[in-house]
Amino acid sequence: MNPEELFKIIKSRRSEMPVQYSEEKISNEELNLILESANWAPNHKKTEPWRFKIIQGEARKRLAEFMVEKYLEITLPEAQSERKKAGIIEKCLRSDKIILICMKTSRLLPEWEELAATSMAVQNMWLMCTSMKIGSYWSSPGTISKMDEFTEFDEDEKCFGIFYMGKLAGLLHESTRKPIEEKIRFIED
């Protein structure tokens, strides 16, 4: 792959919401390639802190029900909405695969370093999804702190997000960035 091809994939990476997903399934081979790409993220002291819990099939419905239940628990009654509950359910059921983004702290490094490594692993998955025309996005709802009630976690393991995935029904949407020159400063002397 030449640098221009890689840069095109990087520039094409988007948060593609489940409403944009088709009903086409992500194959086991595609999922394995996405997960293997995550496994090659850089990490200090080779702690490999990323952990992923893959939710698929009927478990998506169970996750939707759990998340609605927890949403109702942590949200003041006057702030609750039927639209929000319906959105939670739709995200889960329209996604073919849902990955809980977790991190197991090694206690060898500051937590932020292992969280940064886990984030890089997710970026690798995101780029691989983009190259495969699979929509995806990282969500961090308030219910994240309750995920140990949905599934078992190892000691020192914590959930930091939900990665929704599904084959795209259409084209990637366009995006822009401000010029990099606005965000850099050279220090030479």
Residue pairs with C-beta under 8 A, 6 or more apart in sequence:
9 127
9 130
9 131
10 127
12 130
12 172
13 126
13 127
13 130
14 130
14 135
14 137
14 172
14 173
14 175
15 136
15 137
15 138
16 135
16 136
16 137
16 168
16 172
16 173
17 91
17 135
17 137
17 164
18 90
18 91
18 92
18 94
18 95
18 135
18 164
18 166
19 90
19 94
20 135
20 166
20 168
20 169
20 170
21 94
21 95
21 96
21 135
21 166
21 167
21 168
21 169
22 166
22 167
22 168
22 169
24 96
24 167
25 96
25 167
26 96
26 97
26 134
26 165
26 166
26 167
30 132
30 134
31 54
31 97
33 128
33 132
34 125
34 128
34 129
34 132
34 134
34 165
35 52
35 54
35 125
37 124
37 125
37 127
37 128
38 50
38 52
38 121
38 122
38 124
38 125
39 48
39 50
39 121
40 124
41 50
41 117
41 118
41 120
41 121
41 123
41 124
42 117
42 120
43 49
43 114
43 117
43 120
44 109
44 113
44 114
44 117
45 106
45 108
45 109
47 106
47 108
47 109
47 114
47 117
48 117
49 103
49 104
49 105
49 106
49 114
49 115
49 117
49 118
50 101
50 102
50 103
50 117
50 118
50 121
50 122
51 102
51 103
51 104
51 154
51 157
52 99
52 100
52 101
52 102
52 163
53 99
53 100
53 102
53 151
54 97
54 98
54 99
55 63
55 97
55 98
55 99
55 100
56 96
56 97
56 98
60 92
60 93
60 95
60 98
61 92
61 93
62 150
63 92
63 98
63 150
64 88
64 89
64 91
64 92
64 93
66 143
66 149
66 150
67 88
67 92
67 141
67 143
68 85
68 88
68 89
70 142
70 143
70 146
70 149
71 80
71 84
71 85
71 88
71 141
71 142
71 143
72 80
72 85
73 146
74 142
74 143
74 146
75 84
75 142
88 141
91 139
91 164
92 98
94 166
95 164
95 165
95 166
96 165
96 166
96 167
97 165
97 166
98 162
98 163
98 164
98 165
99 125
99 162
99 163
99 165
100 147
100 151
100 159
100 161
100 162
100 163
101 118
101 122
101 138
101 159
101 160
101 161
101 162
101 163
102 118
102 153
102 157
102 158
102 159
102 160
103 114
103 115
103 118
103 157
103 158
103 160
104 154
104 156
104 157
105 111
105 114
105 156
105 157
105 158
106 114
106 156
107 156
115 160
118 160
122 138
122 161
122 163
125 136
125 163
126 136
126 138
129 135
129 136
129 165
130 136
130 172
133 167
133 168
134 165
134 166
134 167
134 168
135 165
135 166
135 167
135 168
136 163
136 164
136 165
136 166
137 163
137 164
138 161
138 162
138 163
139 161
139 162
139 163
139 164
140 160
140 161
140 162
141 162
144 159
144 160
144 161
144 162
145 159
147 153
147 159
148 159
153 159
